[in-house]
Amino acid sequence: MSELQAGMLALVIGCNMEETVLGQVVTLTSSFDSGCGKMWKAEEWVGQFPDFIQERFLLPLPPLADPFDVTHKEELHA
């Protein structure tokens, strides 16, 4: 599993307080270390609850591949 970084997408797989965020795909913007572990803020939560969510409740999503970027030789002959 890759490490979370600002600007990447993540799937919310848990939450201590607000269950309406479960299953939401968010874009991470900033983080800080707290007594509960690393906490992340997402673009989609501007002015909404929760302001931050624990890293353990976020599943990093790989970047989407560009369907028009054909750089692998095998794909050129498909």
C-alpha positions in Angstrom: 0.0 0.0 0.0 1.4 3.4 -0.9 1.8 6.2 1.6 -0.7 9.0 1.5 0.4 12.4 0.2 -1.3 15.7 -0.4 -3.0 15.9 -3.8 -3.8 12.2 -4.1 -7.1 10.5 -4.0 -8.2 8.3 -1.1 -11.3 6.3 -0.2 -12.8 6.8 3.2 -13.2 3.3 4.7 -14.0 4.3 8.3 -14.7 7.1 10.7 -15.1 7.6 14.4 -17.9 10.3 14.2 -19.5 11.1 10.9 -20.7 8.0 9.0 -21.9 9.9 6.0 -18.4 10.1 4.7 -18.0 6.4 4.4 -17.3 5.3 0.8 -16.5 8.9 -0.3 -13.5 9.4 -2.6 -11.6 12.5 -1.5 -8.6 14.6 -2.6 -6.2 15.0 0.3 -4.9 18.6 0.9 -3.0 18.7 4.2 -2.1 16.7 7.2 -0.7 17.0 10.7 0.4 14.6 13.4 -1.8 14.3 16.5 -1.9 12.1 19.6 -4.3 9.8 17.6 -1.9 9.5 14.6 -1.7 11.4 11.4 -4.8 13.4 10.4 -5.8 14.5 6.9 -8.0 17.2 5.5 -9.7 16.9 2.1 -10.9 19.4 -0.5 -14.4 18.0 -0.3 -14.7 18.8 3.4 -14.3 22.6 3.2 -16.7 24.0 5.8 -18.2 20.5 6.5 -17.8 18.0 9.3 -15.4 16.3 9.7 -12.6 18.7 9.3 -9.9 16.0 9.5 -9.9 12.2 9.5 -7.4 9.7 10.8 -5.0 8.2 8.3 -6.0 4.7 9.3 -9.5 5.4 7.9 -8.2 6.3 4.4 -7.3 3.9 1.6 -5.0 5.4 -1.0 -6.2 5.1 -4.6 -3.7 4.8 -7.4 -3.7 7.6 -10.0 -5.9 6.9 -13.0 -4.1 5.8 -16.1 -4.3 8.0 -19.1 -6.1 5.9 -21.8 -4.4 7.8 -24.6 -0.9 7.4 -23.2 0.4 4.2 -25.0 4.0 3.8 -23.9 4.3 0.1 -23.5 5.3 -1.9 -26.6 2.8 -4.7 -25.8 -0.1 -2.2 -25.8 1.0 -0.9 -29.3 0.4 -4.3 -30.8 -2.9 -5.1 -29.0 
